[in-house]
Amino acid sequence: MTFALSAADVFEAAILLEERGARFYADAAARCTGEAKKLLSGLSSMEKNHAERFRSILEELRTSSSAPEPRPEEAAQYLEALTSDRIFTETISIGAKESYPEILEKAIVVEKNSVFFYTAVKDILSSKMEAKDVDRLIAEEIGHFHALTDALRIRRERNGGA
């Protein structure tokens, strides 16, 4: 069965992804100290804030006169399946002995996958106004990507490329 996704559907998926991201970064932060812990804890907090912001946007979409009614349970399951293994894959899980640069590399993959996911979803939306809403999601994920790549670059510069 296929579903036509609305902006509300995309924001429901975004909330799921941001909640997973918050857990991912919190788990990673728990394995680090110093600046690494601060960056990863900050990203976890940002993900939580994004989820809350996306909940607000979703509520706005649902209260607007043109927004569709909430999806049935089958559509919710579809969104869960769509997002469950696309961004937080098995290879992204953080092992007990992973170094900070390895954690950053995995986090960068998560953010790239998120941007690709939201960009692909944007392309299937039918309304230009809805696509603008998805642009907000993409901008947030690109910001995370930049923060992580900067942290990895700084780490490598400090350690002579390692």
GROMACS elastic network, one bead per residue, 0.5 to 0.9 nm:
[ bonds ]
;  ai    aj funct       b0    kb
    3    75     6  0.73836   500
    3    78     6  0.84390   500
    4   124     6  0.81981   500
    4   125     6  0.80302   500
    4   126     6  0.88248   500
    5     8     6  0.78894   500
    5     9     6  0.56766   500
    5    10     6  0.69171   500
    5   121     6  0.81447   500
    5   124     6  0.75327   500
    5   125     6  0.66415   500
    5   126     6  0.86794   500
    6     9     6  0.51119   500
    6    10     6  0.64370   500
    6    11     6  0.87656   500
    6    67     6  0.85453   500
    6    68     6  0.80031   500
    6   124     6  0.89896   500
    6   125     6  0.64260   500
    6   126     6  0.79239   500
    6   127     6  0.87069   500
    6   130     6  0.74464   500
    7    11     6  0.62210   500
    7    12     6  0.86201   500
    7    58     6  0.81705   500
    7    61     6  0.77471   500
    7    67     6  0.87196   500
    7   122     6  0.86836   500
    7   125     6  0.72957   500
    7   127     6  0.88425   500
    7   129     6  0.89535   500
    7   130     6  0.53105   500
    7   131     6  0.75178   500
    7   133     6  0.70538   500
    7   134     6  0.71863   500
    8    11     6  0.51146   500
    8    12     6  0.61970   500
    8    13     6  0.86823   500
    8    57     6  0.84334   500
    8    58     6  0.56547   500
    8    59     6  0.85705   500
    8    61     6  0.63152   500
    8    62     6  0.71705   500
    8    67     6  0.77555   500
    8    68     6  0.80506   500
    8    70     6  0.81188   500
    8   130     6  0.87305   500
    9    12     6  0.50516   500
    9    13     6  0.63067   500
    9    14     6  0.85374   500
    9    58     6  0.86038   500
    9    70     6  0.85135   500
    9    71     6  0.79443   500
    9    75     6  0.86921   500
    9    76     6  0.83892   500
    9    79     6  0.74906   500
   10    13     6  0.50909   500
   10    14     6  0.60368   500
   10    15     6  0.86509   500
   10    79     6  0.83748   500
   10   118     6  0.80434   500
   10   121     6  0.73247   500
   10   122     6  0.86169   500
   10   134     6  0.75355   500
   11    15     6  0.60858   500
   11    16     6  0.86100   500
   11    51     6  0.89661   500
   11    54     6  0.60447   500
   11    55     6  0.74323   500
   11    57     6  0.76103   500
   11    58     6  0.60001   500
   11   133     6  0.88249   500
   11   134     6  0.80561   500
   11   137     6  0.84801   500
   12    15     6  0.52223   500
   12    16     6  0.65571   500
   12    17     6  0.88224   500
   12    54     6  0.79505   500
   12    55     6  0.77849   500
   12    58     6  0.72466   500
   12    76     6  0.84349   500
   12    79     6  0.78610   500
   13    16     6  0.51254   500
   13    17     6  0.62363   500
   13    18     6  0.86276   500
   13    76     6  0.88206   500
   13    79     6  0.60409   500
   13    80     6  0.70923   500
   13    82     6  0.83130   500
   13    83     6  0.66745   500
   14    18     6  0.59716   500
   14    19     6  0.84485   500
   14    50     6  0.87538   500
   14    51     6  0.72419   500
   14    54     6  0.71334   500
   14    83     6  0.86643   500
   14   118     6  0.84342   500
   14   137     6  0.77067   500
   15    18     6  0.51347   500
   15    19     6  0.60955   500
   15    20     6  0.85824   500
   15    48     6  0.89976   500
   15    50     6  0.77688   500
   15    52     6  0.77858   500
   15    53     6  0.89308   500
   15    54     6  0.62409   500
   15    55     6  0.68868   500
   16    19     6  0.52539   500
   16    20     6  0.63013   500
   16    21     6  0.86145   500
   16    51     6  0.78012   500
   16    80     6  0.77585   500
   16    83     6  0.77800   500
   16    84     6  0.85845   500
   17    20     6  0.50974   500
   17    21     6  0.60593   500
   17    22     6  0.86293   500
   17    47     6  0.87999   500
   17    51     6  0.82473   500
   17    83     6  0.70295   500
   17    84     6  0.81622   500
   17    87     6  0.79182   500
   17    88     6  0.85375   500
   17   114     6  0.81160   500
   18    22     6  0.60999   500
   18    23     6  0.86592   500
   18    44     6  0.89265   500
   18    46     6  0.88720   500
   18    47     6  0.51400   500
   18    48     6  0.65896   500
   18    49     6  0.86686   500
   18    50     6  0.65812   500
   18    51     6  0.53652   500
   18    54     6  0.89916   500
   19    22     6  0.50910   500
   19    23     6  0.64446   500
   19    24     6  0.86387   500
   19    44     6  0.88804   500
   19    47     6  0.67015   500
   19    48     6  0.63354   500
   19    50     6  0.87601   500
   19    51     6  0.63803   500
   20    23     6  0.51672   500
   20    24     6  0.60707   500
   20    25     6  0.86643   500
   20    47     6  0.84939   500
   20    88     6  0.78303   500
   21    25     6  0.61026   500
   21    26     6  0.83885   500
   21    43     6  0.83943   500
   21    44     6  0.67607   500
   21    47     6  0.60544   500
   21    48     6  0.82077   500
   21    88     6  0.83052   500
   21   110     6  0.82292   500
   22    25     6  0.53399   500
   22    26     6  0.60237   500
   22    27     6  0.85374   500
   22    41     6  0.86833   500
   22    43     6  0.72360   500
   22    45     6  0.66614   500
   22    46     6  0.76657   500
   22    47     6  0.50062   500
   22    48     6  0.57502   500
   22    51     6  0.89298   500
   23    26     6  0.50231   500
   23    27     6  0.60013   500
   23    28     6  0.84499   500
   23    44     6  0.68407   500
   23    47     6  0.88057   500
   23    48     6  0.89967   500
   24    27     6  0.52905   500
   24    28     6  0.62022   500
   24    29     6  0.86403   500
   24    44     6  0.74784   500
   24    88     6  0.86286   500
   24    93     6  0.81093   500
   24    94     6  0.83376   500
   24   107     6  0.84690   500
   25    29     6  0.59456   500
   25    30     6  0.85162   500
   25    40     6  0.53418   500
   25    41     6  0.63864   500
   25    42     6  0.83873   500
   25    43     6  0.63040   500
   25    45     6  0.85826   500
   25    47     6  0.85519   500
   25   107     6  0.80639   500
   26    29     6  0.50343   500
   26    30     6  0.62200   500
   26    31     6  0.89559   500
   26    37     6  0.89300   500
   26    40     6  0.67754   500
   26    41     6  0.58187   500
   26    42     6  0.88885   500
   26    43     6  0.82391   500
   26    44     6  0.54981   500
   26    45     6  0.83856   500
   27    30     6  0.51870   500
   27    31     6  0.68886   500
   27    40     6  0.87941   500
   27    41     6  0.89363   500
   27    44     6  0.89731   500
   27    94     6  0.81328   500
   28    31     6  0.54168   500
   28    32     6  0.68600   500
   28    37     6  0.78699   500
   28    40     6  0.65995   500
   28    41     6  0.82194   500
   28    94     6  0.70381   500
   28   100     6  0.86599   500
   28   103     6  0.70013   500
   29    32     6  0.51967   500
   29    33     6  0.74676   500
   29    36     6  0.71213   500
   29    38     6  0.74333   500
   29    39     6  0.79062   500
   29    40     6  0.50186   500
   29    41     6  0.55081   500
   29    42     6  0.89969   500
   29    44     6  0.84132   500
   30    33     6  0.78951   500
   30    37     6  0.70857   500
   30    40     6  0.87827   500
   30    41     6  0.83732   500
   31    37     6  0.77238   500
   31    96     6  0.75929   500
   31    97     6  0.87711   500
   31    98     6  0.86196   500
   31   100     6  0.86577   500
   32    35     6  0.84984   500
   32    36     6  0.59060   500
   32    38     6  0.87210   500
   32    40     6  0.84847   500
   32    99     6  0.87057   500
   32   100     6  0.71972   500
   33    36     6  0.58227   500
   33    38     6  0.76071   500
   34    37     6  0.54264   500
   34    38     6  0.63237   500
   34    39     6  0.88381   500
   35    39     6  0.61406   500
   35    40     6  0.85990   500
   36    39     6  0.52632   500
   36    40     6  0.61873   500
   36    41     6  0.84022   500
   36   100     6  0.70197   500
   36   151     6  0.84755   500
   37    40     6  0.52524   500
   37    41     6  0.57976   500
   37    42     6  0.82418   500
   38    41     6  0.51963   500
   38    42     6  0.59339   500
   38    43     6  0.85799   500
   39    42     6  0.50477   500
   39    43     6  0.62160   500
   39    44     6  0.86818   500
   39   147     6  0.85701   500
   39   148     6  0.84716   500
   39   151     6  0.81777   500
   40    43     6  0.50174   500
   40    44     6  0.61970   500
   40    45     6  0.86131   500
   40   104     6  0.89773   500
   41    44     6  0.50036   500
   41    45     6  0.62259   500
   41    46     6  0.85944   500
   42    45     6  0.50419   500
   42    46     6  0.61217   500
   42    47     6  0.86091   500
   43    47     6  0.60921   500
   43    48     6  0.85851   500
   43   144     6  0.74494   500
   43   147     6  0.89197   500
   44    47     6  0.51262   500
   44    48     6  0.63340   500
   44    49     6  0.86788   500
   45    48     6  0.50777   500
   45    49     6  0.61977   500
   45    50     6  0.85820   500
   46    50     6  0.60458   500
   46    51     6  0.85718   500
   46   144     6  0.88563   500
   47    51     6  0.61743   500
   47    52     6  0.86478   500
   48    51     6  0.51192   500
   48    52     6  0.63472   500
   48    53     6  0.86559   500
   49    52     6  0.50675   500
   49    53     6  0.60901   500
   49    54     6  0.84794   500
   50    54     6  0.59083   500
   50    55     6  0.83880   500
   50   137     6  0.86846   500
   50   140     6  0.79848   500
   51    54     6  0.50407   500
   51    55     6  0.61118   500
   51    56     6  0.87019   500
   52    56     6  0.63752   500
   52    57     6  0.87357   500
   53    56     6  0.50685   500
   53    57     6  0.62857   500
   53    58     6  0.85582   500
   54    58     6  0.59490   500
   54    59     6  0.84553   500
   54   137     6  0.84327   500
   55    59     6  0.61322   500
   55    60     6  0.86196   500
   56    59     6  0.50452   500
   56    60     6  0.62388   500
   56    61     6  0.86436   500
   57    61     6  0.61693   500
   57    62     6  0.85856   500
   57   133     6  0.85797   500
   58    61     6  0.50095   500
   58    62     6  0.61241   500
   58    63     6  0.86013   500
   59    62     6  0.50354   500
   59    63     6  0.61192   500
   59    64     6  0.86002   500
   60    63     6  0.52017   500
   60    64     6  0.61668   500
   60    67     6  0.89266   500
   61    64     6  0.53129   500
   61    65     6  0.84485   500
   61    66     6  0.81531   500
   61    67     6  0.56725   500
   61    68     6  0.84698   500
   62    65     6  0.78811   500
   62    66     6  0.83044   500
   62    67     6  0.52823   500
   62    68     6  0.68971   500
   62    69     6  0.70402   500
   62    70     6  0.76169   500
   63    66     6  0.84104   500
   63    67     6  0.69441   500
   64    67     6  0.55000   500
   64    68     6  0.88900   500
   65    68     6  0.83992   500
   67    70     6  0.89027   500
   68    71     6  0.82193   500
   71    74     6  0.77755   500
   71    75     6  0.56995   500
   71    76     6  0.66135   500
   72    75     6  0.55126   500
   72    76     6  0.66073   500
   72    77     6  0.89365   500
   73    77     6  0.62243   500
   73    78     6  0.85948   500
   74    77     6  0.51074   500
   74    78     6  0.62403   500
   74    79     6  0.88169   500
   75    79     6  0.62594   500
   75    80     6  0.85878   500
   76    79     6  0.51560   500
   76    80     6  0.62389   500
   76    81     6  0.86647   500
   77    81     6  0.61455   500
   77    82     6  0.84873   500
   78    81     6  0.51224   500
   78    82     6  0.60506   500
   78    83     6  0.87184   500
   79    83     6  0.62393   500
   79    84     6  0.83409   500
   80    83     6  0.53638   500
   80    84     6  0.56489   500
   81    84     6  0.52732   500
   81    85     6  0.73989   500
   81    86     6  0.88180   500
   82    85     6  0.73687   500
   82    86     6  0.69945   500
   83    86     6  0.54204   500
   83    87     6  0.67719   500
   83    88     6  0.83742   500
   83   117     6  0.85453   500
   84    87     6  0.71323   500
   84    88     6  0.69189   500
   84    89     6  0.80597   500
   85    88     6  0.55723   500
   85    89     6  0.50701   500
   85    90     6  0.78647   500
   86    89     6  0.62328   500
   86   113     6  0.72948   500
   86   114     6  0.84702   500
   86   117     6  0.79240   500
   87    92     6  0.83815   500
   87   109     6  0.81254   500
   87   110     6  0.56331   500
   87   111     6  0.80753   500
   87   112     6  0.85782   500
   87   113     6  0.53289   500
   87   114     6  0.61691   500
   87   117     6  0.79633   500
   88    91     6  0.80134   500
   88    92     6  0.58962   500
   88    93     6  0.74582   500
   88   110     6  0.64809   500
   88   113     6  0.85461   500
   89    92     6  0.52920   500
   89    93     6  0.71573   500
   89   110     6  0.86278   500
   90    93     6  0.57235   500
   91    94     6  0.82626   500
   91   106     6  0.81698   500
   92   103     6  0.87308   500
   92   106     6  0.55693   500
   92   107     6  0.77318   500
   92   109     6  0.78288   500
   92   110     6  0.74394   500
   93   106     6  0.80602   500
   94    97     6  0.83302   500
   94    98     6  0.65678   500
   94   102     6  0.86427   500
   94   103     6  0.68085   500
   94   106     6  0.80237   500
   95    98     6  0.54588   500
   96    99     6  0.89352   500
   98   101     6  0.81865   500
   98   102     6  0.59354   500
   98   103     6  0.64688   500
   99   102     6  0.51447   500
   99   103     6  0.62602   500
   99   104     6  0.86823   500
  100   104     6  0.61641   500
  100   105     6  0.86092   500
  100   152     6  0.87034   500
  100   155     6  0.88233   500
  101   105     6  0.61282   500
  101   106     6  0.86727   500
  101   151     6  0.89291   500
  101   152     6  0.63163   500
  101   155     6  0.74605   500
  101   156     6  0.81332   500
  101   162     6  0.83641   500
  102   105     6  0.50314   500
  102   106     6  0.63159   500
  102   107     6  0.86034   500
  103   106     6  0.51732   500
  103   107     6  0.61236   500
  103   108     6  0.86030   500
  104   108     6  0.60553   500
  104   109     6  0.86191   500
  104   148     6  0.63369   500
  104   149     6  0.77648   500
  104   151     6  0.78198   500
  104   152     6  0.63426   500
  105   108     6  0.51539   500
  105   109     6  0.64371   500
  105   110     6  0.88370   500
  105   148     6  0.82889   500
  105   149     6  0.83651   500
  105   152     6  0.77555   500
  106   109     6  0.50768   500
  106   110     6  0.63397   500
  106   111     6  0.88093   500
  107   111     6  0.63036   500
  107   112     6  0.86168   500
  107   145     6  0.81902   500
  107   148     6  0.72343   500
  108   111     6  0.51408   500
  108   112     6  0.61095   500
  108   113     6  0.84990   500
  108   144     6  0.82158   500
  108   145     6  0.58472   500
  108   146     6  0.87512   500
  108   148     6  0.62036   500
  108   149     6  0.69332   500
  109   112     6  0.50503   500
  109   113     6  0.59946   500
  109   114     6  0.84545   500
  109   145     6  0.86398   500
  110   113     6  0.51575   500
  110   114     6  0.61450   500
  110   115     6  0.87488   500
  110   145     6  0.86952   500
  111   115     6  0.62448   500
  111   116     6  0.86156   500
  111   141     6  0.58769   500
  111   142     6  0.72079   500
  111   144     6  0.66204   500
  111   145     6  0.55216   500
  111   148     6  0.88477   500
  112   115     6  0.51523   500
  112   116     6  0.61910   500
  112   117     6  0.85198   500
  112   141     6  0.78168   500
  112   142     6  0.78467   500
  112   145     6  0.68823   500
  113   116     6  0.50655   500
  113   117     6  0.59794   500
  113   118     6  0.85952   500
  114   117     6  0.50130   500
  114   118     6  0.61549   500
  114   119     6  0.84262   500
  114   138     6  0.78425   500
  114   141     6  0.65900   500
  114   142     6  0.88302   500
  115   118     6  0.52712   500
  115   119     6  0.59793   500
  115   120     6  0.85026   500
  115   137     6  0.81795   500
  115   138     6  0.55227   500
  115   139     6  0.83570   500
  115   140     6  0.89016   500
  115   141     6  0.59322   500
  115   142     6  0.67411   500
  115   145     6  0.89510   500
  116   119     6  0.50593   500
  116   120     6  0.60466   500
  116   121     6  0.85106   500
  116   138     6  0.85400   500
  117   120     6  0.52131   500
  117   121     6  0.61607   500
  117   122     6  0.85696   500
  117   138     6  0.89842   500
  118   122     6  0.59902   500
  118   123     6  0.86863   500
  118   134     6  0.67624   500
  118   135     6  0.81394   500
  118   137     6  0.70174   500
  118   138     6  0.61039   500
  119   122     6  0.50478   500
  119   123     6  0.65007   500
  119   134     6  0.78846   500
  119   135     6  0.80880   500
  119   138     6  0.69783   500
  120   123     6  0.52969   500
  120   124     6  0.69412   500
  121   124     6  0.54028   500
  121   125     6  0.66935   500
  121   131     6  0.87865   500
  121   134     6  0.80522   500
  122   125     6  0.53930   500
  122   126     6  0.87277   500
  122   130     6  0.80536   500
  122   131     6  0.54067   500
  122   132     6  0.84997   500
  122   133     6  0.88997   500
  122   134     6  0.60229   500
  122   135     6  0.77457   500
  123   126     6  0.81273   500
  123   131     6  0.77061   500
  124   131     6  0.88734   500
  125   128     6  0.76876   500
  125   130     6  0.67380   500
  125   131     6  0.62952   500
  126   129     6  0.88976   500
  126   130     6  0.75783   500
  126   131     6  0.79430   500
  127   130     6  0.52655   500
  127   131     6  0.64248   500
  127   132     6  0.89127   500
  128   132     6  0.63769   500
  128   133     6  0.88689   500
  129   132     6  0.51961   500
  129   133     6  0.67093   500
  130   133     6  0.50945   500
  130   134     6  0.65531   500
  130   135     6  0.88097   500
  131   134     6  0.50335   500
  131   135     6  0.63042   500
  131   136     6  0.89712   500
  132   136     6  0.68022   500
  133   136     6  0.53903   500
  133   137     6  0.71793   500
  134   137     6  0.51346   500
  134   138     6  0.64512   500
  134   139     6  0.87714   500
  135   138     6  0.50393   500
  135   139     6  0.61600   500
  135   140     6  0.87086   500
  136   139     6  0.52853   500
  136   140     6  0.64912   500
  136   141     6  0.89713   500
  137   140     6  0.52835   500
  137   141     6  0.64852   500
  137   142     6  0.87710   500
  138   141     6  0.52247   500
  138   142     6  0.61569   500
  138   143     6  0.86387   500
  139   142     6  0.51277   500
  139   143     6  0.62575   500
  139   144     6  0.88713   500
  140   143     6  0.51702   500
  140   144     6  0.66101   500
  140   145     6  0.88809   500
  141   144     6  0.50983   500
  141   145     6  0.62725   500
  141   146     6  0.87674   500
  142   146     6  0.62632   500
  142   147     6  0.87054   500
  143   146     6  0.52188   500
  143   147     6  0.63430   500
  143   148     6  0.87545   500
  144   147     6  0.51197   500
  144   148     6  0.62024   500
  144   149     6  0.86017   500
  145   148     6  0.52540   500
  145   149     6  0.61238   500
  145   150     6  0.85112   500
  146   149     6  0.52088   500
  146   150     6  0.60032   500
  146   151     6  0.85156   500
  147   150     6  0.52329   500
  147   151     6  0.62089   500
  147   152     6  0.87313   500
  148   151     6  0.50409   500
  148   152     6  0.61657   500
  148   153     6  0.85425   500
  149   152     6  0.50669   500
  149   153     6  0.60535   500
  149   154     6  0.85464   500
  150   153     6  0.50679   500
  150   154     6  0.61036   500
  150   155     6  0.84998   500
  151   154     6  0.51545   500
  151   155     6  0.60579   500
  151   156     6  0.85775   500
  152   155     6  0.50341   500
  152   156     6  0.61168   500
  152   157     6  0.85570   500
  153   156     6  0.51654   500
  153   157     6  0.61155   500
  153   158     6  0.86235   500
  153   161     6  0.85017   500
  154   157     6  0.50716   500
  154   158     6  0.61523   500
  154   159     6  0.86025   500
  155   158     6  0.52219   500
  155   159     6  0.62312   500
  155   160     6  0.86079   500
  155   161     6  0.80309   500
  155   162     6  0.80000   500
  156   159     6  0.50777   500
  156   160     6  0.59039   500
  156   162     6  0.53057   500
  157   160     6  0.52643   500
  157   161     6  0.55979   500
  157   162     6  0.80202   500
  158   161     6  0.75334   500
  158   162     6  0.85665   500
  159   162     6  0.54930   500
